[in-house]
Amino acid sequence: MGEARLSASFLILVLASLLYIIGVATPSFIKVGEVHHGLWKECFLVKLKLPTCWDITIYTDKDWFKICRAMSILGLINILASTVCVALRLFKLPKHKILRICTIVATFSTVALILTGLVLYYRNIDDVTGGKSFNYGFSFALCILGMCFAALVDIILIYDLLMTKKNTESRVGVEKK
């Protein structure tokens, strides 16, 4: 049964990685009028025309934005590391205890880093919008969805660890009798 949970964790984590990569890379965190703001670029989008995009220059010198970008990059690195750890456990080292713990820690830190970056962006949204009304874009939603899937995988991995420990203890108790 543990292998089924690990296979599901791997597939969910691959999906979470793809969603997060798309969310971080695309310039649609928020939309103010016809301008879409991302972490790296801003784009002016009008229907039936090619978008005009440029690098963000206005608030890039703000410390909160630098930290937000750093958290996003570290979250990306961690979600890829988590995926590799789950793949190693699934295909090469299924009983390796250190890798089991590293996988849980990497996935938990992924969620923490992504959440920190998103909350920081949310808390300083007025620097981006200039106080104007805005709508959240699909990039922001994809980052949140990727983080939620990573949290789900962490719950599955912790459950798997606890069930494995419980099964080991019950087998030891049977052998002693």
MARDOVEX-310798 format. One record per residue (C-alpha): residue number from 1; x, y, z. Coordinates in Angstrom, 1 decimal. Example, Ala and Ser with C-alpha at 12.3 -4.5 7.8 and 13.67 -1.06 7.14 Angstrom:
% MARDOVEX-310798
NODE, 1, 12.3, -4.5, 7.8
NODE, 2, 13.7, -1.1, 7.1
% end
This chain:
% MARDOVEX-310798
NODE, 1, 0.0, 0.0, 0.0
NODE, 2, 2.9, 2.4, 0.7
NODE, 3, 4.0, 2.2, -3.0
NODE, 4, 0.6, 3.3, -4.1
NODE, 5, 0.8, 6.3, -1.9
NODE, 6, 4.3, 7.1, -3.1
NODE, 7, 3.2, 6.8, -6.8
NODE, 8, 0.3, 9.1, -6.1
NODE, 9, 2.6, 11.5, -4.3
NODE, 10, 4.9, 11.5, -7.3
NODE, 11, 2.2, 12.3, -9.8
NODE, 12, 0.7, 15.0, -7.6
NODE, 13, 4.1, 16.6, -7.1
NODE, 14, 4.9, 16.5, -10.8
NODE, 15, 1.5, 18.3, -11.4
NODE, 16, 2.3, 20.8, -8.6
NODE, 17, 5.7, 21.5, -10.1
NODE, 18, 4.3, 22.2, -13.5
NODE, 19, 1.6, 24.5, -12.1
NODE, 20, 4.1, 26.4, -10.0
NODE, 21, 6.6, 26.8, -12.9
NODE, 22, 3.8, 28.1, -15.1
NODE, 23, 2.5, 30.4, -12.4
NODE, 24, 5.9, 31.9, -11.6
NODE, 25, 7.0, 32.3, -15.2
NODE, 26, 3.9, 34.0, -16.6
NODE, 27, 3.1, 37.7, -16.3
NODE, 28, -0.4, 37.5, -14.9
NODE, 29, -0.2, 37.7, -11.1
NODE, 30, -2.6, 40.6, -11.1
NODE, 31, -4.4, 42.7, -13.7
NODE, 32, -4.7, 46.4, -13.4
NODE, 33, -6.8, 47.6, -16.3
NODE, 34, -5.2, 46.1, -19.4
NODE, 35, -1.8, 45.7, -17.8
NODE, 36, -0.9, 42.3, -16.4
NODE, 37, 1.8, 42.2, -13.7
NODE, 38, 4.0, 39.2, -13.0
NODE, 39, 7.1, 38.6, -11.0
NODE, 40, 9.5, 39.3, -13.9
NODE, 41, 7.5, 41.2, -16.6
NODE, 42, 4.5, 43.4, -17.1
NODE, 43, 2.4, 43.1, -20.3
NODE, 44, -0.1, 45.3, -22.0
NODE, 45, -2.7, 43.0, -23.4
NODE, 46, -5.5, 44.1, -25.7
NODE, 47, -7.8, 41.6, -27.4
NODE, 48, -6.8, 40.4, -30.9
NODE, 49, -3.4, 42.1, -30.7
NODE, 50, 0.0, 40.8, -29.7
NODE, 51, 1.0, 41.6, -26.1
NODE, 52, 3.6, 44.3, -25.5
NODE, 53, 5.8, 43.2, -22.6
NODE, 54, 8.6, 44.9, -20.7
NODE, 55, 10.8, 44.1, -17.6
NODE, 56, 9.5, 45.4, -14.3
NODE, 57, 11.4, 48.6, -13.3
NODE, 58, 9.1, 50.6, -10.9
NODE, 59, 9.2, 48.6, -7.7
NODE, 60, 12.1, 46.2, -8.3
NODE, 61, 14.3, 48.2, -5.9
NODE, 62, 11.9, 47.5, -3.0
NODE, 63, 13.2, 45.0, -0.5
NODE, 64, 9.8, 43.2, -0.2
NODE, 65, 9.9, 42.5, -4.0
NODE, 66, 13.4, 41.2, -3.9
NODE, 67, 12.5, 38.8, -1.1
NODE, 68, 9.3, 37.8, -2.9
NODE, 69, 11.3, 36.9, -6.0
NODE, 70, 13.9, 35.1, -3.9
NODE, 71, 11.2, 33.0, -2.1
NODE, 72, 9.7, 32.2, -5.4
NODE, 73, 13.0, 30.9, -6.8
NODE, 74, 13.8, 29.0, -3.6
NODE, 75, 10.3, 27.5, -3.7
NODE, 76, 10.9, 26.4, -7.3
NODE, 77, 14.2, 24.8, -6.4
NODE, 78, 12.6, 23.0, -3.5
NODE, 79, 9.6, 21.8, -5.4
NODE, 80, 11.9, 20.3, -8.0
NODE, 81, 14.1, 18.8, -5.3
NODE, 82, 11.0, 17.3, -3.6
NODE, 83, 10.0, 15.8, -6.9
NODE, 84, 13.4, 14.3, -7.4
NODE, 85, 13.4, 12.9, -3.8
NODE, 86, 10.0, 11.2, -4.3
NODE, 87, 11.2, 9.8, -7.7
NODE, 88, 14.3, 8.4, -6.0
NODE, 89, 12.2, 6.8, -3.3
NODE, 90, 9.8, 5.4, -5.9
NODE, 91, 12.3, 4.0, -8.4
NODE, 92, 15.6, 3.4, -6.6
NODE, 93, 15.6, 3.6, -2.8
NODE, 94, 12.2, 2.8, -1.4
NODE, 95, 13.4, 1.8, 2.1
NODE, 96, 15.9, 4.6, 2.6
NODE, 97, 15.0, 6.3, 5.9
NODE, 98, 17.1, 9.4, 5.5
NODE, 99, 15.6, 10.0, 2.0
NODE, 100, 12.2, 9.6, 3.5
NODE, 101, 12.8, 12.3, 6.0
NODE, 102, 14.5, 14.6, 3.5
NODE, 103, 11.5, 14.3, 1.2
NODE, 104, 9.1, 15.4, 3.9
NODE, 105, 11.4, 18.3, 4.9
NODE, 106, 11.9, 19.4, 1.3
NODE, 107, 8.2, 19.3, 0.6
NODE, 108, 7.4, 21.2, 3.8
NODE, 109, 10.0, 23.9, 3.1
NODE, 110, 8.6, 24.2, -0.4
NODE, 111, 5.1, 25.0, 1.0
NODE, 112, 6.6, 27.5, 3.5
NODE, 113, 8.7, 29.3, 0.9
NODE, 114, 5.9, 29.6, -1.7
NODE, 115, 3.5, 30.8, 1.0
NODE, 116, 6.0, 33.4, 2.2
NODE, 117, 6.5, 34.7, -1.3
NODE, 118, 2.7, 34.9, -2.0
NODE, 119, 1.8, 36.5, 1.3
NODE, 120, 4.6, 39.1, 0.8
NODE, 121, 3.3, 39.9, -2.6
NODE, 122, -0.3, 40.2, -1.3
NODE, 123, 0.7, 42.4, 1.6
NODE, 124, 2.5, 44.9, -0.7
NODE, 125, 0.0, 44.9, -3.6
NODE, 126, -0.5, 48.7, -3.3
NODE, 127, 3.1, 49.2, -4.5
NODE, 128, 2.3, 47.3, -7.7
NODE, 129, -1.2, 48.7, -8.3
NODE, 130, -0.6, 52.3, -7.1
NODE, 131, -3.9, 52.0, -5.1
NODE, 132, -6.0, 51.2, -8.2
NODE, 133, -8.5, 48.4, -8.3
NODE, 134, -7.2, 45.1, -9.6
NODE, 135, -8.0, 41.5, -10.2
NODE, 136, -5.9, 38.5, -9.4
NODE, 137, -4.6, 36.7, -12.5
NODE, 138, -4.2, 33.0, -13.4
NODE, 139, -0.5, 33.1, -12.4
NODE, 140, -1.3, 33.8, -8.8
NODE, 141, -3.9, 31.1, -8.8
NODE, 142, -1.5, 28.5, -10.3
NODE, 143, 1.1, 29.3, -7.7
NODE, 144, -1.5, 28.8, -4.9
NODE, 145, -2.7, 25.6, -6.5
NODE, 146, 0.9, 24.2, -6.8
NODE, 147, 1.5, 25.1, -3.2
NODE, 148, -1.7, 23.3, -2.1
NODE, 149, -0.8, 20.2, -4.1
NODE, 150, 2.7, 20.2, -2.5
NODE, 151, 1.0, 20.5, 1.0
NODE, 152, -1.2, 17.5, 0.1
NODE, 153, 1.8, 15.5, -0.9
NODE, 154, 3.5, 16.4, 2.4
NODE, 155, 0.4, 15.1, 4.3
NODE, 156, 0.5, 11.9, 2.3
NODE, 157, 4.2, 11.4, 3.0
NODE, 158, 3.8, 12.0, 6.7
NODE, 159, 0.8, 9.6, 6.8
NODE, 160, 2.9, 7.0, 4.9
NODE, 161, 5.8, 7.5, 7.4
NODE, 162, 3.4, 7.0, 10.4
NODE, 163, 1.7, 4.0, 8.8
NODE, 164, 5.1, 2.4, 8.1
NODE, 165, 6.2, 3.0, 11.6
NODE, 166, 3.0, 1.6, 13.0
NODE, 167, 3.2, -1.5, 10.8
NODE, 168, 6.8, -2.1, 11.9
NODE, 169, 5.9, -1.8, 15.5
NODE, 170, 3.0, -4.2, 15.1
NODE, 171, 5.2, -6.8, 13.4
NODE, 172, 7.8, -6.5, 16.1
NODE, 173, 5.1, -7.0, 18.7
NODE, 174, 3.9, -10.2, 16.9
NODE, 175, 7.4, -11.5, 16.6
NODE, 176, 8.0, -11.1, 20.4
NODE, 177, 4.9, -13.1, 21.3
% end
